[in-house]
Amino acid sequence: MIKPVPILVERTYSASPHRVWQALTEKEKLNLWYFDIPGFELKKGAEFNFYESKGANTYHYCIKILDFKPHEFLQYVWSHPSESAGTSIVSWYLTPRGSATAVRIVHEGIENFEDAGTLLDRSLYEKSWNTILGTSLANFLEDNN
């Protein structure tokens, strides 16, 4: 059996790991560049839901924090309970690079959403993560120096 390949996206930002960590884990900052996540709490086992409308579709996201190490690592279960019975794992890795920070996201288990058909297709995730890291997070960090 062929092991599924996770989605991997990496970008380097002119920002300290501390600033990047704040962008990833402070509710008020997440709301500015990522999603409005009511009830977000950086705590192992914390679970929260949020919604996003794209065209005719509204996506239901459910996140459950699995683990984290401040300024270095954040990992959570990612699911779409209204669209699929599947779950996946998203891991964020922060690595200092001088005065910059390399951010690597690994999204494993996209194949678990096959029951949603093309609604949660791998190519949509690849495009979304590249936009999120390449545009949304980059713009937020550049605008908030």
C-alpha positions as CSV (number, residue, x, y, z in Angstrom):
1,M,0.0,0.0,0.0
2,I,1.3,3.5,-0.9
3,K,1.5,5.8,2.1
4,P,-0.3,9.1,1.4
5,V,1.9,12.1,1.0
6,P,1.1,15.0,3.4
7,I,0.8,18.6,2.1
8,L,3.9,20.5,3.0
9,V,4.3,24.3,2.7
10,E,7.2,26.3,4.0
11,R,7.8,30.1,4.0
12,T,10.4,32.3,5.8
13,Y,9.3,35.6,7.3
14,S,11.2,38.6,8.5
15,A,9.8,38.2,12.0
16,S,10.9,36.6,15.3
17,P,9.5,33.2,16.3
18,H,7.8,35.1,19.1
19,R,5.9,37.4,16.7
20,V,5.0,34.4,14.4
21,W,3.8,32.5,17.5
22,Q,1.6,35.4,18.5
23,A,0.1,35.4,15.0
24,L,-0.7,31.7,15.3
25,T,-2.0,31.5,18.8
26,E,-3.6,34.8,19.9
27,K,-7.3,34.9,19.1
28,E,-7.3,38.6,18.2
29,K,-4.4,38.2,15.8
30,L,-5.8,35.1,14.2
31,N,-8.9,37.0,13.4
32,L,-6.9,39.6,11.5
33,W,-5.2,37.2,9.0
34,Y,-6.6,33.7,9.3
35,F,-10.1,33.0,10.6
36,D,-12.4,34.4,13.3
37,I,-12.3,31.5,15.8
38,P,-14.7,32.1,18.6
39,G,-13.6,30.3,21.8
40,F,-10.0,29.8,20.6
41,E,-7.9,28.8,23.6
42,L,-4.3,27.6,23.4
43,K,-4.6,24.6,25.6
44,K,-4.1,20.9,25.0
45,G,-7.4,19.3,24.3
46,A,-9.2,22.6,23.6
47,E,-11.8,22.2,20.9
48,F,-13.6,24.9,18.9
49,N,-15.7,25.3,15.8
50,F,-15.7,28.1,13.1
51,Y,-17.2,28.6,9.7
52,E,-16.1,30.1,6.4
53,S,-18.2,30.9,3.4
54,K,-16.7,30.4,-0.1
55,G,-19.0,31.0,-3.0
56,A,-22.1,28.9,-2.5
57,N,-20.4,26.7,0.1
58,T,-20.1,27.3,3.9
59,Y,-17.4,25.1,5.5
60,H,-17.6,24.0,9.1
61,Y,-14.2,23.5,10.7
62,C,-13.6,21.8,14.0
63,I,-10.1,22.1,15.6
64,K,-8.8,20.2,18.6
65,I,-5.4,21.1,19.9
66,L,-3.2,18.1,20.3
67,D,0.2,19.6,21.4
68,F,2.3,22.7,21.3
69,K,5.7,24.1,22.4
70,P,5.6,27.9,22.5
71,H,7.5,29.6,19.7
72,E,8.4,26.2,18.1
73,F,5.5,23.8,17.4
74,L,1.7,23.7,17.2
75,Q,-0.4,20.6,16.3
76,Y,-4.1,20.1,16.0
77,V,-6.8,17.8,14.6
78,W,-8.6,19.4,11.7
79,S,-12.0,18.2,10.6
80,H,-15.2,19.2,8.7
81,P,-18.0,17.5,10.7
82,S,-20.7,18.9,8.4
83,E,-19.0,17.7,5.2
84,S,-17.0,14.6,6.1
85,A,-16.5,11.9,8.8
86,G,-12.7,12.1,8.3
87,T,-10.1,13.9,10.4
88,S,-6.6,15.1,9.6
89,I,-3.6,16.5,11.5
90,V,-2.1,20.0,10.9
91,S,1.4,20.7,12.4
92,W,3.1,24.0,12.4
93,Y,6.9,24.2,12.9
94,L,8.8,27.4,13.6
95,T,12.5,27.6,13.1
96,P,14.7,30.7,13.8
97,R,16.8,31.8,10.8
98,G,18.8,34.7,12.1
99,S,16.4,37.6,12.5
100,A,13.8,35.6,10.5
101,T,11.6,32.6,11.1
102,A,11.0,29.6,8.8
103,V,7.4,28.3,9.1
104,R,6.6,24.8,7.9
105,I,3.1,23.4,7.8
106,V,2.5,19.7,7.4
107,H,-1.1,18.6,6.8
108,E,-1.5,14.9,7.0
109,G,-4.6,12.8,6.4
110,I,-6.3,14.8,3.6
111,E,-7.2,11.4,2.1
112,N,-9.6,10.9,5.1
113,F,-11.9,13.5,3.5
114,E,-12.6,11.5,0.4
115,D,-16.3,11.0,1.5
116,A,-16.8,14.7,0.8
117,G,-15.9,14.3,-2.9
118,T,-14.4,17.3,-4.6
119,L,-15.6,19.6,-1.9
120,L,-12.5,18.9,0.2
121,D,-10.2,17.9,-2.6
122,R,-6.4,17.8,-1.9
123,S,-5.7,20.4,-4.6
124,L,-8.0,22.9,-2.8
125,Y,-6.0,22.4,0.4
126,E,-2.7,22.8,-1.4
127,K,-3.9,26.1,-2.9
128,S,-5.4,27.3,0.4
129,W,-2.2,26.6,2.5
130,N,0.0,28.3,-0.1
131,T,-2.3,31.3,0.0
132,I,-2.5,31.3,3.8
133,L,1.2,31.2,4.3
134,G,2.3,33.0,1.1
135,T,-0.1,35.9,1.3
136,S,-2.3,36.1,4.4
137,L,0.4,35.4,7.1
138,A,3.1,37.2,5.1
139,N,1.0,40.3,4.7
140,F,0.0,40.3,8.4
141,L,3.6,40.0,9.6
142,E,4.9,42.6,7.2
143,D,2.1,45.1,8.1
144,N,2.6,44.6,11.8
145,N,6.4,45.1,12.2
